[in-house]
Amino acid sequence: MFELAGIRDFSNHVIGSRELRLSALADVDGNGRADLAVPSADRRTLRIVGVRGERLREIASARLPAAIDKAIDVQASGTQGFVVGLEDGSVYLVHP
């Protein structure tokens, strides 16, 4: 059983938005388990969380210059990372 109460301050949807893909899964640390990329509650930080032992832990985070409001996608080639679109129109590649 996982301790879900230990992970707070995240959001996977914005009220009024049609975008429902504000999260993505990828094994970023190579341990054979999928890790979750999800925005912080204010959507200005991409948080990467994964299972360590029997608990969820934050693996990495990246502060961004604007709020995430587009689908989060997994980088298709090269080093594992996430592509995020921001409300200011910019797109960032985040490597944990």
Residue pairs with C-beta under 8 A, 6 or more apart in sequence:
1 54
2 51
2 54
2 55
2 56
3 54
3 55
3 56
4 56
6 55
6 56
6 57
7 49
7 56
7 58
9 40
9 41
9 47
10 38
10 39
10 40
10 41
10 47
11 22
11 38
11 39
11 40
11 41
11 43
12 22
12 23
12 38
12 39
13 19
13 20
13 22
14 22
14 43
14 69
17 69
19 69
19 70
19 71
21 71
21 72
21 73
22 38
22 39
22 43
22 68
22 71
22 72
23 36
23 37
23 38
23 72
24 36
24 37
24 72
24 73
24 74
24 82
25 34
25 35
25 36
25 37
25 74
26 34
26 35
26 37
26 74
26 80
26 82
27 33
27 34
27 35
27 80
28 35
28 48
28 50
28 59
28 60
28 80
28 81
28 96
29 35
29 50
29 59
29 96
31 50
33 50
33 51
34 50
35 48
35 49
35 50
35 59
35 96
36 48
36 49
36 50
37 46
37 47
37 48
37 72
37 82
37 94
38 46
38 47
38 49
38 72
39 45
39 46
39 47
39 67
39 68
39 72
40 46
40 47
40 61
42 67
43 67
43 68
43 69
44 63
44 64
44 65
44 66
44 67
44 68
45 61
45 62
45 63
45 64
46 61
46 62
46 64
46 68
46 72
46 82
46 84
46 94
47 58
47 60
47 61
48 58
48 59
48 60
48 61
48 82
48 96
49 56
49 57
49 58
49 59
50 56
50 57
50 59
51 57
59 96
60 96
62 92
62 94
62 96
64 84
64 86
64 92
64 94
65 86
65 88
65 90
66 86
66 87
66 88
66 90
67 86
67 87
68 84
68 85
68 86
68 87
69 85
69 86
69 87
70 84
70 85
70 86
70 91
71 85
72 82
72 83
72 84
73 82
73 83
73 84
74 80
74 81
74 82
74 83
75 81
75 82
75 83
75 93
79 95
80 95
80 96
81 93
81 94
81 95
81 96
82 93
82 94
82 96
83 91
83 92
83 93
83 94
84 91
84 92
84 94
85 91
86 92
